[in-house]
């Protein structure tokens, strides 16, 4: 990894550690740089502000998650299995301690206060909608989702998935992540008029 990229990665990882240590409450640039063992000059080589750092963290993690989910979807043999892979892939994040910690940091008060956070989050949700709509269009085309209205249904399915994800993150449900994923998938398949397997 080139020196500049390694330096940027050090700052990002230090920010995750600092924010995780404060349960996402706050972390100063000074704290982050002390943890990274780098100078203020190093910080400003990569980020214009702490908000810029937080948005970079959100975007990189969101893009990584969507890349992983797209690979799972592409490997699925049918639209129904692609939808199931998406649900399981998203909810599996809540069961992995290190991924869960990252999600908690990226949805913390500190992250949400960053200028541009709402737009970044909206972008991530729009990508999810687009991915789900693609699965639904495939199911409509092959007849496996005869009642699908891809553009509108994708938002409702994403909302149901988001609710299940939030319940797992807040630990307000007795369901394990895989049970929640199956529940949301089964609901979506019924709503889409999916043929029984």
N, C-alpha and C positions, 0 to 999 in steps of 0.2 A: 504494500500500500504506500503510495507517495506520501512524503512528509506532510503536505498540506491536508490531504484527506485524513491522515492519521490524527493530526492535531484537531481537526473538526470533530472526528469521532470521539476523541478524548473529552472534548467539551460537552458533547451531547450525553455521553455516558455519565460524566460527572453531574450534569444537571439532573438526570434521572435519579442518581444516588441521593443528591441533596434534597430533591423534592420528596422522594420516598421517605427519607429520614424525618421530614416534617409533616408527613401525611398530606403532602400537596399544599400545605398552607402558604409557604413562601420560601424563596431561596434567592439570595442576592448574587449578582455577578461575581462579587468578591468571594463568596462562599464557593461558588461553582469553580472559579479559577483556582482557588486554594486546593480543592479536591482534585482537580485535574493536574495541578502542578504546573500551570501555565500563566503567562502574563496577560495583562489587559490588552496589550498590543495583539496577542494571539487571538483573543476573543474578537476584536474588531476587524481582524483579517477575514473573518467568516460571517459575522453577524452584525447588523447595524444596531441592534438593541436586544434586550432580554426577550421582548415580544417576538422579535425575529427568530430567536433561538427556539422559543416554545412552538411557534408555528412550523418551523422546520422539523422539530421533533414529531409533531402531530402528523404533518404531511408524509414524512418518511415512514412512520409506523403504519399509517392508513394505507399507503401505497404497497407496503410489504404484505399487509394482510390481504389486500385485494388481489395481489399477484398470486399468493398461496391459494386463495379461494378459486381464482380462475383456473389454476392448474387442476384442482380437484374436480371442478365442473367439467373441464375438458376431458378428463379421464372417465367420466360417468357415461355408461352405455345408453341411458335414456334420459329424457327431460325430467321424469319423476326422480330418478337417482341423482341427477344433477341438482335438483332442488334440495333433496335430502343431504347431499354432500355440502351444499352451501350452509344449511342450518347447523349441521354437525361441526363444520369447520369454524363457524363464528362462535358457537357456544363452547367449543373446546378451549377457546382462548381463556374463558373464565376459570377453567380448572387447572391451568398451568400457572404455578405460582409466580414465575418471572414475568410472563405475559400479562397476568392479572395485575401485577404491581405497575407495569407500564401503562396499562389502561387507566388505573386509578390516578396515576400522575397526569396523564393526558386529559383526564376529565375533572381534574382538581380545580379548586377555586382559582389558584394561581394561573393555571393554563387558560381557564375561561375568561379571565380578566385581560388576557393579551389582545391588543388591538388586531383585528382580523380573524379572531378565533371563530366567530359565528360563520363567517364566509367559508373558512376552511372546513368546518364541520358540515356545512350545507353541501360543499363540494363532495365530501366523502359520502354523504347520504345519497346524493344524485348519482354517484358512481354505483352504489349498491342498487339503486332503483334500475339503472341501466342494465346491470348484470342480471338481475332478476327478470326484467322484461325480456331479455334475450332468451332466457330459459323458457319463459312462457310462450314466446313466439315460436320456439322450436316445438313445444308441446301442442300448440294450436295447429302448426303446419303438419305434424304427423298424426294428428287426431287424438293424442293422448290427453290433452287438456281442452276438451270441446267447448267449455264455457269460459275460457280465458279471454280477458280483455287486457292484454299485456301492459299497456301504459298505466292504466288506473290500478289494476290488480297488483302490480309490482309495488306500488306505494303502500297498499294495505298489508301485503305480505311482509314487506320490510318493517312496517310499524309493529306487527305482531312479533317478528324476530327481535326488534329493538326492545320491546317490553320484556320478552323472555331473557334477553341479554342483561338488561338492567336488574331484573329480579335475581339473576345469578350473581351479578357483581355486588349487589346490596345484601345478598344472602337472605332474601325474604321469601324464599320458596323451599319446600321440602324436596322438590325434584332435583335429581342430579342433572348435569348439563346434557348428557345424552338422552335422558328421558324428556327434558324440555324440548330438545331438538326434534325428537320423534313426535311430540305433541303438536308443535307448530307445523311440522311438515304434514302430518295427517290432516290438520285443519285446512291447510292450504290446498292439499290434494282434493279434499271433499268439495271445497269452494270452487275449484277449477273443473269439477266434474270428471276427475281422472278415472280411467278405467281401473278396476281392481287388478292387482298384480297376479 
